[in-house]
Amino acid sequence: MKKAIVLVIIIILGYFLLNEYYLKNMPCRTEDGTYEIWGNTPVQINDKINNAECECISETLIKEKSPLVLNDNQIEIIKKELPKWAVKNVKDFTENERVNLSGQFEKLTNKEFLEKLEYEYTFIDSSYLTCFVPVYTFTFESTKAYIPNYQCVYENYKKAKKNNNSLKIKTPDYPIIESKSWAANLGDKAI
């Protein structure tokens, strides 16, 4: 009798764990049982899901276990630009606060600064070649600054220009610090 009860409990737990796995990634699951995420076009992510490298948040967003980290050059630029961004985008953020924040950021190592950023999610950019673009945030009280890591996209642009000088591809400025309205374009779960 005890064995039967234990077996029933194991079956029920197994059912819930299996359901949780499938429900967790349901937003990216297609009718044929594969997983894809949408950028400009759908991109298969079966390997990433099956190897537990990521989790689906929505049809356009995933949460990666090991997102592409910002490099030292990017971090140095962000440390300088983020306080300027705050003056323009954070309510009641003063010039004195900008100076103070800039001073605090200068004292931080790049590793320490990176720890202050929070990884939020990854979206797909398929404007030229497919790239997974992780997005980090820095929060000023109630306002988030969104910092997408377009490193893969820019490397693809550079390769394209190098291989074909006649291409009229303009390499975007980097880094880009975005606001809530930008994140809203990625869907409700991106805010």
VOVOKE-857907 format. One record per atom (N, C-alpha, C): residue number from 0; residue in one letter; atom name; x, y, z. Coordinates in steps of 0.02 Angstrom, whole numbers, plus 32768, in hexadecimal, padded with zeros to 4 digits. Layout:
BEGIN
- num/residu/atome/c1/c2/c3
- NUM/a/CA/X/Y/Z .
...
! end
This chain:
BEGIN
- num/residu/atome/c1/c2/c3
- 0/m/N/8029/7FC4/8000 .
- 0/m/CA/8000/8000/8000 .
- 0/m/C/802B/803F/8000 .
- 1/k/N/805F/8040/802B .
- 1/k/CA/808B/807A/802F .
- 1/k/C/80AE/8085/7FEC .
- 2/k/N/80C2/804E/7FCB .
- 2/k/CA/80E3/8054/7F8A .
- 2/k/C/80B5/8073/7F57 .
- 3/a/N/8076/8062/7F5A .
- 3/a/CA/8045/807E/7F2B .
- 3/a/C/803C/80C8/7F36 .
- 4/i/N/8039/80DD/7F75 .
- 4/i/CA/8031/8124/7F85 .
- 4/i/C/806F/814B/7F6E .
- 5/v/N/80AB/8130/7F7B .
- 5/v/CA/80E9/8150/7F66 .
- 5/v/C/80EA/8155/7F19 .
- 6/l/N/80D6/8120/7EF7 .
- 6/l/CA/80D5/8120/7EAE .
- 6/l/C/80A5/8155/7E93 .
- 7/v/N/806A/815B/7EB1 .
- 7/v/CA/803A/818E/7E9C .
- 7/v/C/8057/81D4/7EA7 .
- 8/i/N/8077/81DE/7EE0 .
- 8/i/CA/8095/821F/7EEF .
- 8/i/C/80CC/822F/7EBC .
- 9/i/N/80F5/81FF/7EAB .
- 9/i/CA/812A/8209/7E79 .
- 9/i/C/810D/8219/7E35 .
- 10/i/N/80D8/81F6/7E22 .
- 10/i/CA/80B8/8203/7DE2 .
- 10/i/C/809B/824A/7DE1 .
- 11/i/N/807A/825E/7E16 .
- 11/i/CA/805D/82A1/7E1A .
- 11/i/C/8093/82D6/7E17 .
- 12/l/N/80C8/82CD/7E3E .
- 12/l/CA/8100/82FD/7E3D .
- 12/l/C/811F/8301/7DF8 .
- 13/g/N/812A/82C7/7DD9 .
- 13/g/CA/8146/82C5/7D96 .
- 13/g/C/811A/82EA/7D64 .
- 14/y/N/80D9/82E1/7D6B .
- 14/y/CA/80AA/8303/7D3F .
- 14/y/C/80AF/834F/7D46 .
- 15/f/N/80B1/8367/7D85 .
- 15/f/CA/80B6/83AF/7D90 .
- 15/f/C/80F8/83CC/7D79 .
- 16/l/N/812F/83A8/7D85 .
- 16/l/CA/8170/83C0/7D6F .
- 16/l/C/8174/83C2/7D23 .
- 17/l/N/815A/838F/7D02 .
- 17/l/CA/8159/838E/7CB9 .
- 17/l/C/812E/83C6/7C9E .
- 18/n/N/80F3/83CF/7CBC .
- 18/n/CA/80C7/8406/7CA7 .
- 18/n/C/80E8/8449/7CB1 .
- 19/e/N/810B/8452/7CEA .
- 19/e/CA/812D/8491/7CF7 .
- 19/e/C/8161/849E/7CC1 .
- 20/y/N/8187/846B/7CAC .
- 20/y/CA/81B9/8473/7C78 .
- 20/y/C/8198/848A/7C37 .
- 21/y/N/8162/8469/7C24 .
- 21/y/CA/8141/847B/7BE6 .
- 21/y/C/811D/84BE/7BEB .
- 22/l/N/80FD/84CC/7C23 .
- 22/l/CA/80DB/850C/7C2B .
- 22/l/C/810C/8546/7C2D .
- 23/k/N/8145/853A/7C4C .
- 23/k/CA/8177/856F/7C52 .
- 23/k/C/818D/8587/7C0E .
- 24/n/N/8193/855B/7BDE .
- 24/n/CA/81AB/856E/7B9C .
- 24/n/C/8173/8571/7B68 .
- 25/m/N/8135/856F/7B7F .
- 25/m/CA/80FB/856E/7B52 .
- 25/m/C/80F8/85AA/7B22 .
- 26/p/N/810A/85E6/7B37 .
- 26/p/CA/8104/861E/7B08 .
- 26/p/C/812D/8615/7AC8 .
- 27/c/N/8162/85EE/7ACA .
- 27/c/CA/818D/85E3/7A90 .
- 27/c/C/817E/85A2/7A6B .
- 28/r/N/8151/857B/7A86 .
- 28/r/CA/8142/8539/7A69 .
- 28/r/C/8113/8541/7A2D .
- 29/t/N/8125/8520/79F6 .
- 29/t/CA/80FC/8522/79BA .
- 29/t/C/80CD/84E6/79B9 .
- 30/e/N/80A0/84E7/7989 .
- 30/e/CA/806F/84B0/7983 .
- 30/e/C/8091/846C/7976 .
- 31/d/N/80CB/846E/7955 .
- 31/d/CA/80EC/842E/7947 .
- 31/d/C/811D/8419/797F .
- 32/g/N/811B/843C/79B8 .
- 32/g/CA/8142/8429/79F2 .
- 32/g/C/8189/8445/79F4 .
- 33/t/N/819B/846E/79C4 .
- 33/t/CA/81DD/848D/79C5 .
- 33/t/C/81D8/84D0/79EA .
- 34/y/N/8211/84EF/79F4 .
- 34/y/CA/8213/8530/7A16 .
- 34/y/C/8231/8564/79E8 .
- 35/e/N/8211/859E/79E5 .
- 35/e/CA/822C/85D5/79BE .
- 35/e/C/821C/8616/79E0 .
- 36/i/N/8244/8647/79D0 .
- 36/i/CA/823B/868A/79EB .
- 36/i/C/8239/86B9/79AF .
- 37/w/N/8212/86EE/79B4 .
- 37/w/CA/8209/871B/797C .
- 37/w/C/8233/875A/7984 .
- 38/g/N/8255/876B/794F .
- 38/g/CA/8273/87AC/7946 .
- 38/g/C/824F/87C8/7909 .
- 39/n/N/8273/87D7/78D5 .
- 39/n/CA/8253/87E8/7896 .
- 39/n/C/8237/87A9/7875 .
- 40/t/N/8257/8771/7883 .
- 40/t/CA/8242/872F/786A .
- 40/t/C/8249/86FE/78A3 .
- 41/p/N/8229/86C4/789E .
- 41/p/CA/8231/8693/78D5 .
- 41/p/C/8276/8672/78D4 .
- 42/v/N/8290/8665/790F .
- 42/v/CA/82D1/8646/7917 .
- 42/v/C/82C8/8609/7944 .
- 43/q/N/82DF/85CF/792C .
- 43/q/CA/82DA/8591/7954 .
- 43/q/C/8308/8595/7990 .
- 44/i/N/82EE/8582/79CA .
- 44/i/CA/8317/8581/7A07 .
- 44/i/C/8311/853D/7A2A .
- 45/n/N/8303/8509/7A04 .
- 45/n/CA/82FB/84C6/7A21 .
- 45/n/C/8337/84B2/7A4C .
- 46/d/N/8373/84BA/7A30 .
- 46/d/CA/83B0/84A6/7A55 .
- 46/d/C/83B7/84CD/7A96 .
- 47/k/N/83AA/850D/7A94 .
- 47/k/CA/83B1/8536/7AD1 .
- 47/k/C/837F/851F/7B06 .
- 48/i/N/8341/850F/7AF2 .
- 48/i/CA/830F/84F9/7B22 .
- 48/i/C/8320/84B3/7B3B .
- 49/n/N/832E/8485/7B0D .
- 49/n/CA/833C/8440/7B20 .
- 49/n/C/837A/8439/7B4C .
- 50/n/N/83AB/8465/7B43 .
- 50/n/CA/83E8/8463/7B6B .
- 50/n/C/83E3/8490/7BA9 .
- 51/a/N/83A6/84A9/7BB6 .
- 51/a/CA/8398/84D5/7BF0 .
- 51/a/C/83C6/8511/7BF2 .
- 52/e/N/83D7/852C/7BB7 .
- 52/e/CA/8400/8569/7BB4 .
- 52/e/C/83D6/85A8/7BBB .
- 53/c/N/8394/85A0/7BB1 .
- 53/c/CA/8368/85DA/7BB7 .
- 53/c/C/8322/85C3/7BC9 .
- 54/e/N/82F9/85F4/7BD8 .
- 54/e/CA/82B3/85E9/7BE8 .
- 54/e/C/828A/861D/7BC2 .
- 55/c/N/8251/8608/7BA7 .
- 55/c/CA/8227/8637/7B82 .
- 55/c/C/8202/8665/7BB2 .
- 56/i/N/8202/86A5/7BA2 .
- 56/i/CA/81DB/86D5/7BC8 .
- 56/i/C/819C/86E7/7BA0 .
- 57/s/N/81A4/86F0/7B60 .
- 57/s/CA/816D/8700/7B32 .
- 57/s/C/8181/86E8/7AED .
- 58/e/N/8157/86F7/7ABB .
- 58/e/CA/8169/86E2/7A77 .
- 58/e/C/81A5/8709/7A5B .
- 59/t/N/81B8/873F/7A7C .
- 59/t/CA/81F0/8767/7A64 .
- 59/t/C/822B/876C/7A94 .
- 60/l/N/8223/8750/7AD0 .
- 60/l/CA/8258/8757/7B03 .
- 60/l/C/826A/8715/7B24 .
- 61/i/N/82AA/870D/7B32 .
- 61/i/CA/82C1/86D4/7B59 .
- 61/i/C/82ED/86ED/7B92 .
- 62/k/N/82F6/86C3/7BC4 .
- 62/k/CA/8324/86D1/7BFB .
- 62/k/C/835C/869E/7BF5 .
- 63/e/N/8398/86B6/7BE5 .
- 63/e/CA/83D1/8689/7BDC .
- 63/e/C/83F5/867E/7C1E .
- 64/k/N/8412/8642/7C25 .
- 64/k/CA/843A/8633/7C61 .
- 64/k/C/847D/8656/7C5E .
- 65/s/N/8499/865E/7C21 .
- 65/s/CA/84DA/867E/7C19 .
- 65/s/C/84D7/86B1/7BE0 .
- 66/p/N/84B9/86EB/7BEC .
- 66/p/CA/84B4/871D/7BB7 .
- 66/p/C/84F8/873C/7BA7 .
- 67/l/N/84FE/8757/7B6B .
- 67/l/CA/853B/8779/7B57 .
- 67/l/C/8546/87B6/7B84 .
- 68/v/N/857F/87B8/7BA5 .
- 68/v/CA/858D/87EE/7BD5 .
- 68/v/C/85AB/8829/7BB0 .
- 69/l/N/859E/8864/7BC9 .
- 69/l/CA/85BB/88A1/7BAC .
- 69/l/C/8607/889F/7BB5 .
- 70/n/N/862C/88B5/7B82 .
- 70/n/CA/8675/88B5/7B88 .
- 70/n/C/868C/88F6/7BAB .
- 71/d/N/86CD/88F9/7BBB .
- 71/d/CA/86E8/8932/7BE1 .
- 71/d/C/86DD/8974/7BBE .
- 72/n/N/86E7/8976/7B7C .
- 72/n/CA/86DD/89B4/7B57 .
- 72/n/C/8694/89CC/7B5C .
- 73/q/N/8666/899D/7B55 .
- 73/q/CA/861F/89AE/7B5A .
- 73/q/C/860F/89C9/7BA0 .
- 74/i/N/8629/89A7/7BD2 .
- 74/i/CA/861C/89BB/7C17 .
- 74/i/C/8636/8A02/7C24 .
- 75/e/N/8672/8A11/7C0D .
- 75/e/CA/868F/8A54/7C17 .
- 75/e/C/8661/8A89/7BF8 .
- 76/i/N/8648/8A7C/7BBD .
- 76/i/CA/861C/8AAC/7B9C .
- 76/i/C/85DB/8AB4/7BC3 .
- 77/i/N/85BE/8A7C/7BD8 .
- 77/i/CA/857F/8A7E/7BFE .
- 77/i/C/8588/8AA3/7C3F .
- 78/k/N/85C0/8A99/7C61 .
- 78/k/CA/85CD/8ABD/7CA0 .
- 78/k/C/85CC/8B08/7C96 .
- 79/k/N/85E2/8B1F/7C5B .
- 79/k/CA/85E3/8B67/7C4D .
- 79/k/C/859F/8B80/7C35 .
- 80/e/N/857C/8B56/7C0D .
- 80/e/CA/853D/8B6C/7BEE .
- 80/e/C/8500/8B65/7C1A .
- 81/l/N/84FF/8B35/7C47 .
- 81/l/CA/84C4/8B28/7C70 .
- 81/l/C/84B0/8B64/7C9B .
- 82/p/N/84DE/8B87/7CBC .
- 82/p/CA/84CA/8BC2/7CE2 .
- 82/p/C/84AC/8BF9/7CB6 .
- 83/k/N/84C8/8C01/7C79 .
- 83/k/CA/84AC/8C33/7C4A .
- 83/k/C/8466/8C1E/7C35 .
- 84/w/N/845C/8BDE/7C29 .
- 84/w/CA/841A/8BC4/7C16 .
- 84/w/C/83E8/8BD2/7C4E .
- 85/a/N/83FD/8BC9/7C8C .
- 85/a/CA/83D1/8BD3/7CC5 .
- 85/a/C/83B7/8C1B/7CCA .
- 86/v/N/83E3/8C4C/7CBB .
- 86/v/CA/83CE/8C92/7CBD .
- 86/v/C/8394/8C9E/7C8D .
- 87/k/N/8396/8C7E/7C54 .
- 87/k/CA/8362/8C88/7C21 .
- 87/k/C/8324/8C5C/7C2C .
- 88/n/N/832C/8C24/7C4D .
- 88/n/CA/82F5/8BF3/7C4F .
- 88/n/C/82D9/8BE2/7C93 .
- 89/v/N/82FA/8BF5/7CC8 .
- 89/v/CA/82E2/8BE5/7D0C .
- 89/v/C/82C6/8C25/7D2B .
- 90/k/N/8287/8C20/7D40 .
- 90/k/CA/8265/8C5A/7D5D .
- 90/k/C/828C/8C74/7D9A .
- 91/d/N/8297/8CB5/7D9A .
- 91/d/CA/82B7/8CD8/7DD2 .
- 91/d/C/8300/8CC3/7DDD .
- 92/f/N/8321/8CA7/7DAB .
- 92/f/CA/8368/8C96/7DB1 .
- 92/f/C/8390/8CD4/7D9E .
- 93/t/N/83B5/8CEF/7DCD .
- 93/t/CA/83D5/8D30/7DC3 .
- 93/t/C/841C/8D29/7DA8 .
- 94/e/N/8437/8D61/7D93 .
- 94/e/CA/847C/8D63/7D7B .
- 94/e/C/84AD/8D50/7DB3 .
- 95/n/N/849E/8D66/7DF1 .
- 95/n/CA/84C9/8D53/7E2A .
- 95/n/C/84C9/8D07/7E35 .
- 96/e/N/848E/8CE8/7E2E .
- 96/e/CA/848A/8C9F/7E34 .
- 96/e/C/84B2/8C7D/7DFC .
- 97/r/N/84B0/8C9A/7DC1 .
- 97/r/CA/84D7/8C7F/7D89 .
- 97/r/C/8521/8C80/7D99 .
- 98/v/N/8539/8CB8/7DB3 .
- 98/v/CA/8580/8CBF/7DC5 .
- 98/v/C/8592/8C8C/7DFB .
- 99/n/N/8567/8C85/7E2E .
- 99/n/CA/8575/8C55/7E64 .
- 99/n/C/8576/8C0D/7E49 .
- 100/l/N/8545/8BFD/7E1F .
- 100/l/CA/8541/8BB9/7E04 .
- 100/l/C/857D/8BAB/7DD7 .
- 101/s/N/8590/8BDC/7DAF .
- 101/s/CA/85CC/8BD3/7D85 .
- 101/s/C/8609/8BC5/7DAF .
- 102/g/N/8610/8BE9/7DE6 .
- 102/g/CA/8649/8BDE/7E14 .
- 102/g/C/8647/8B98/7E33 .
- 103/q/N/860C/8B81/7E45 .
- 103/q/CA/8605/8B3E/7E61 .
- 103/q/C/8618/8B09/7E2D .
- 104/f/N/8600/8B12/7DF0 .
- 104/f/CA/860F/8AE1/7DBB .
- 104/f/C/8659/8ADF/7DAB .
- 105/e/N/867B/8B19/7DAD .
- 105/e/CA/86C3/8B1B/7D9E .
- 105/e/C/86EB/8AF2/7DD0 .
- 106/k/N/86D3/8AEF/7E0E .
- 106/k/CA/86F6/8ACA/7E43 .
- 106/k/C/86ED/8A7F/7E3D .
- 107/l/N/86B9/8A6A/7E19 .
- 107/l/CA/86AA/8A23/7E13 .
- 107/l/C/86D5/8A02/7DDE .
- 108/t/N/86EB/89C5/7DEB .
- 108/t/CA/870B/899E/7DB6 .
- 108/t/C/86D3/8989/7D85 .
- 109/n/N/86E7/8973/7D4B .
- 109/n/CA/86B5/895D/7D1B .
- 109/n/C/868D/8921/7D35 .
- 110/k/N/86AE/88F5/7D59 .
- 110/k/CA/868C/88BB/7D76 .
- 110/k/C/8659/88D2/7DAA .
- 111/e/N/866C/8902/7DD4 .
- 111/e/CA/863E/891C/7E07 .
- 111/e/C/8603/893E/7DE6 .
- 112/f/N/8610/8964/7DB1 .
- 112/f/CA/85D9/8986/7D8E .
- 112/f/C/85AA/8953/7D6E .
- 113/l/N/85C6/8920/7D50 .
- 113/l/CA/859E/88EC/7D2F .
- 113/l/C/856F/88CA/7D62 .
- 114/e/N/8586/88C3/7D9F .
- 114/e/CA/855C/88A6/7DD4 .
- 114/e/C/8521/88D2/7DE6 .
- 115/k/N/8525/8912/7DD7 .
- 115/k/CA/84ED/8940/7DE5 .
- 115/k/C/84B8/893C/7DAE .
- 116/l/N/84CA/8920/7D75 .
- 116/l/CA/8499/8917/7D3F .
- 116/l/C/8475/88D5/7D49 .
- 117/e/N/8437/88D3/7D37 .
- 117/e/CA/8410/8895/7D3D .
- 117/e/C/83FE/887B/7CF8 .
- 118/y/N/840E/883C/7CEC .
- 118/y/CA/83FA/881D/7CAD .
- 118/y/C/83AF/8811/7CAF .
- 119/e/N/838B/8829/7C7C .
- 119/e/CA/8342/8822/7C7A .
- 119/e/C/832B/87E9/7C4C .
- 120/y/N/8340/87EC/7C0D .
- 120/y/CA/8329/87BC/7BDB .
- 120/y/C/8352/87C4/7B9C .
- 121/t/N/8344/8799/7B6B .
- 121/t/CA/8366/879C/7B2A .
- 121/t/C/8332/879D/7AF3 .
- 122/f/N/833D/87C5/7AC0 .
- 122/f/CA/8311/87C5/7A86 .
- 122/f/C/833A/87B5/7A48 .
- 123/i/N/8319/87A7/7A12 .
- 123/i/CA/833A/8796/79D3 .
- 123/i/C/833B/87D3/79A5 .
- 124/d/N/8375/87E1/798A .
- 124/d/CA/837B/8814/7956 .
- 124/d/C/838F/87EF/7917 .
- 125/s/N/8364/87F1/78E6 .
- 125/s/CA/8373/87CF/78A7 .
- 125/s/C/8372/8800/786D .
- 126/s/N/8386/883E/787B .
- 126/s/CA/8386/8871/7846 .
- 126/s/C/83B9/8863/7810 .
- 127/y/N/83F1/8845/7821 .
- 127/y/CA/8422/8832/77EE .
- 127/y/C/842F/87E7/77F3 .
- 128/l/N/844B/87D1/782A .
- 128/l/CA/8453/878A/783A .
- 128/l/C/8436/8781/7880 .
- 129/t/N/8423/8746/7891 .
- 129/t/CA/8402/873A/78D1 .
- 129/t/C/8434/8742/790B .
- 130/c/N/8420/876B/793B .
- 130/c/CA/8448/8775/7978 .
- 130/c/C/841A/8773/79B5 .
- 131/f/N/8434/8756/79EA .
- 131/f/CA/8412/8758/7A2B .
- 131/f/C/842C/8796/7A4F .
- 132/v/N/83FF/87C3/7A61 .
- 132/v/CA/8412/8803/7A80 .
- 132/v/C/83FB/8804/7AC9 .
- 133/p/N/8429/87FC/7AF8 .
- 133/p/CA/8416/8800/7B3F .
- 133/p/C/840A/8849/7B52 .
- 134/v/N/83DB/8852/7B80 .
- 134/v/CA/83CB/8896/7B97 .
- 134/v/C/83D7/8898/7BE3 .
- 135/y/N/83FE/88CA/7BF6 .
- 135/y/CA/840C/88D7/7C3D .
- 135/y/C/83E8/8916/7C52 .
- 136/t/N/83DB/891D/7C93 .
- 136/t/CA/83BB/895A/7CAB .
- 136/t/C/83E2/8976/7CE6 .
- 137/f/N/83DA/89B7/7CEE .
- 137/f/CA/83F2/89DA/7D29 .
- 137/f/C/83B6/8A02/7D41 .
- 138/t/N/83A6/89FD/7D81 .
- 138/t/CA/8369/8A1C/7D9B .
- 138/t/C/837A/8A5A/7DC4 .
- 139/f/N/835A/8A92/7DB2 .
- 139/f/CA/835D/8AD1/7DD7 .
- 139/f/C/831A/8AD6/7DFB .
- 140/e/N/8318/8AC7/7E3B .
- 140/e/CA/82DA/8AC6/7E62 .
- 140/e/C/82A3/8AA1/7E3C .
- 141/s/N/8278/8AC3/7E17 .
- 141/s/CA/8242/8AA0/7DF4 .
- 141/s/C/824B/8A9E/7DA8 .
- 142/t/N/8282/8AB8/7D8F .
- 142/t/CA/828D/8ABB/7D47 .
- 142/t/C/82C6/8A8B/7D33 .
- 143/k/N/82B8/8A60/7D02 .
- 143/k/CA/82EB/8A32/7CEA .
- 143/k/C/830B/8A4D/7CAA .
- 144/a/N/834C/8A46/7CA8 .
- 144/a/CA/8371/8A52/7C6A .
- 144/a/C/837E/8A0E/7C4B .
- 145/y/N/836A/8A04/7C0D .
- 145/y/CA/8373/89C4/7BEA .
- 145/y/C/83B2/89C9/7BBF .
- 146/i/N/83DE/8998/7BC7 .
- 146/i/CA/841E/8999/7BA3 .
- 146/i/C/8425/8959/7B7B .
- 147/p/N/8411/895A/7B3C .
- 147/p/CA/8419/891E/7B12 .
- 147/p/C/8461/8917/7AFC .
- 148/n/N/847A/88D9/7AFD .
- 148/n/CA/84BF/88CB/7AE8 .
- 148/n/C/84BE/88B7/7A9F .
- 149/y/N/84C6/88E7/7A72 .
- 149/y/CA/84C3/88DC/7A2A .
- 149/y/C/8506/88C5/7A0C .
- 150/q/N/8532/88AB/7A35 .
- 150/q/CA/8575/8898/7A1E .
- 150/q/C/8572/8869/79E2 .
- 151/c/N/8549/8836/79E3 .
- 151/c/CA/8544/8807/79AC .
- 151/c/C/852B/882A/796C .
- 152/v/N/84FA/8855/7974 .
- 152/v/CA/84DE/8879/793B .
- 152/v/C/8513/88A4/791A .
- 153/y/N/8539/88C9/7942 .
- 153/y/CA/856C/88F6/7928 .
- 153/y/C/85A5/88CF/7906 .
- 154/e/N/85B6/8896/7923 .
- 154/e/CA/85EA/886C/7903 .
- 154/e/C/85D2/8854/78BF .
- 155/n/N/8592/8843/78BA .
- 155/n/CA/8577/882E/7879 .
- 155/n/C/8578/8867/7846 .
- 156/y/N/8568/88A3/785C .
- 156/y/CA/856B/88DE/7830 .
- 156/y/C/85B2/88E9/7816 .
- 157/k/N/85E2/88E4/7845 .
- 157/k/CA/8628/88EE/7831 .
- 157/k/C/863F/88BA/77FE .
- 158/k/N/862D/887B/7809 .
- 158/k/CA/863E/8846/77DA .
- 158/k/C/861F/8853/7796 .
- 159/a/N/85E0/8869/7796 .
- 159/a/CA/85BD/8876/7757 .
- 159/a/C/85DF/88AE/7731 .
- 160/k/N/85F2/88E3/7754 .
- 160/k/CA/8615/891C/7733 .
- 160/k/C/8659/8906/7718 .
- 161/k/N/867C/88DE/7740 .
- 161/k/CA/86BF/88C7/772C .
- 161/k/C/86BB/889C/76ED .
- 162/n/N/8688/8872/76E9 .
- 162/n/CA/8680/8845/76AF .
- 162/n/C/8663/8868/7672 .
- 163/n/N/8643/88A0/767C .
- 163/n/CA/8623/88C3/7644 .
- 163/n/C/8623/890E/7653 .
- 164/n/N/8656/8931/763D .
- 164/n/CA/865C/8978/764C .
- 164/n/C/8624/89A2/762E .
- 165/s/N/8600/8988/75FC .
- 165/s/CA/85CB/89AF/75DD .
- 165/s/C/858B/89AF/7607 .
- 166/l/N/8588/8983/763A .
- 166/l/CA/854D/8982/7665 .
- 166/l/C/8547/89C4/768A .
- 167/k/N/850C/89DE/768C .
- 167/k/CA/84FF/8A1D/76AF .
- 167/k/C/84E5/8A0F/76F6 .
- 168/i/N/850B/89E8/771A .
- 168/i/CA/84F8/89D8/775F .
- 168/i/C/851B/8A08/778E .
- 169/k/N/84F4/8A2B/77B5 .
- 169/k/CA/8511/8A59/77E5 .
- 169/k/C/8515/8A35/7828 .
- 170/t/N/8550/8A2F/7844 .
- 170/t/CA/8557/8A10/7885 .
- 170/t/C/8539/8A3E/78B9 .
- 171/p/N/8508/8A26/78DF .
- 171/p/CA/84E8/8A51/7911 .
- 171/p/C/8518/8A65/7948 .
- 172/d/N/8508/8A9A/796A .
- 172/d/CA/852F/8AAF/79A4 .
- 172/d/C/8525/8A7C/79DC .
- 173/y/N/8559/8A73/7A04 .
- 173/y/CA/8553/8A46/7A3C .
- 173/y/C/8575/8A65/7A78 .
- 174/p/N/855E/8A58/7AB2 .
- 174/p/CA/8523/8A32/7AC4 .
- 174/p/C/84E4/8A5E/7AC1 .
- 175/i/N/84AC/8A3D/7ABE .
- 175/i/CA/846C/8A5F/7ABD .
- 175/i/C/844B/8A54/7B00 .
- 176/i/N/8434/8A89/7B1E .
- 176/i/CA/840F/8A83/7B5D .
- 176/i/C/83C7/8A97/7B4D .
- 177/e/N/839A/8A6B/7B5D .
- 177/e/CA/8354/8A74/7B49 .
- 177/e/C/8327/8A7E/7B85 .
- 178/s/N/82E9/8A93/7B77 .
- 178/s/CA/82B8/8A9F/7BAC .
- 178/s/C/827F/8A6B/7BA8 .
- 179/k/N/824F/8A74/7BD4 .
- 179/k/CA/8217/8A46/7BD9 .
- 179/k/C/81F0/8A41/7B97 .
- 180/s/N/81EA/8A78/7B73 .
- 180/s/CA/81C4/8A76/7B34 .
- 180/s/C/81E6/8A49/7B00 .
- 181/w/N/8229/8A47/7B00 .
- 181/w/CA/824D/8A19/7AD4 .
- 181/w/C/823E/89D1/7AE8 .
- 182/a/N/8242/89C3/7B28 .
- 182/a/CA/8235/897E/7B41 .
- 182/a/C/81EE/8968/7B32 .
- 183/a/N/81BF/8996/7B34 .
- 183/a/CA/8179/8985/7B27 .
- 183/a/C/8170/8969/7AE0 .
- 184/n/N/819B/897E/7AB2 .
- 184/n/CA/8197/8964/7A6D .
- 184/n/C/81A9/891A/7A69 .
- 185/l/N/81CA/88FF/7A9C .
- 185/l/CA/81DB/88B8/7A9E .
- 185/l/C/81A3/888E/7ABC .
- 186/g/N/816E/88AF/7AD5 .
- 186/g/CA/8136/888C/7AF2 .
- 186/g/C/812C/889C/7B3B .
- 187/d/N/80F2/8889/7B55 .
- 187/d/CA/80E0/8898/7B9A .
- 187/d/C/8111/887D/7BCD .
- 188/k/N/812C/8843/7BC1 .
- 188/k/CA/815A/8822/7BF0 .
- 188/k/C/819F/8844/7BF2 .
- 189/a/N/81AB/8873/7BC4 .
- 189/a/CA/81ED/8893/7BC1 .
- 189/a/C/81F3/88CE/7BEF .
- 190/i/N/81BD/88E3/7C0D .
- 190/i/CA/81BF/8920/7C37 .
- 190/i/C/81CA/890C/7C80 .
! end
